[in-house]
């Protein structure tokens, strides 16, 4: 277990009044009210979603739980200037990279219910790799140094291998068809105690700022609609870990929420 670090965030973030919020999704929030990426070309077919994963890392060493978030650069075409969890698309190397621990059986089984063999593990690996690339944090176990390939080279050079056992699935969401850049994203959850260290590398990649924020502070940040919904889902799951896992997708022009 890591020693309790200082309570201040690792990077500055906009501080406004943190308004209280209900953990239940309102009717307005149950829809993506406007595209948060480039619009689909008029007359074109909906873009096929790309496989992606993101991880909510929760810290419990202060009075209130805090979650790791980062601000995307304003120049990005997808969710510019929004605060998000670290994550991204699958890379081919995510299927082959070594790991220290495997997915828990129930997590692997959930992935296998919906995805081709091996893709669930690759999604989990992508989330861990992107957490390193974007936030400079290792969700990993210490391991002897070994050669790495492609985007995993720097990760394994730290003397670390991915800790897949630390991950749980919280939800899945597919970007609305009206958006010209779409992702089929699995939202994962991990405890910050599974990080090798809370000290991060200074280069945060795509994320301009990094911060640990409690859930009220997070709601005061500029967030994508789906991120706001996942924050509320995480709060509900802390009280009831057995609650159904949402699957958010669109059909016939409206969101049709299901459960995994």
DASUL-V984582 format. One record per helix or strand. SS is the DSSP state (alpha for helix, beta for strand). FROM is the first residue (numbers start at 1). TO is the last residue. If there is no record, write none. Layout:
SS/FROM/TO ; SS/FROM/TO
//
This chain:
alpha/28/30 ; beta/39/39 ; beta/50/59 ; beta/66/72 ; beta/83/84 ; beta/87/89 ; alpha/92/95 ; beta/99/101 ; alpha/105/114 ; alpha/119/135 ; beta/139/142 ; alpha/150/157 ; beta/160/163 ; alpha/164/166 ; beta/168/174 ; beta/179/179 ; beta/183/191 ; alpha/192/194 ; beta/195/195 ; beta/207/214 ; alpha/215/219 ; beta/223/223 ; alpha/225/239 ; beta/246/248 ; beta/250/251 ; beta/254/255 ; beta/258/259
//
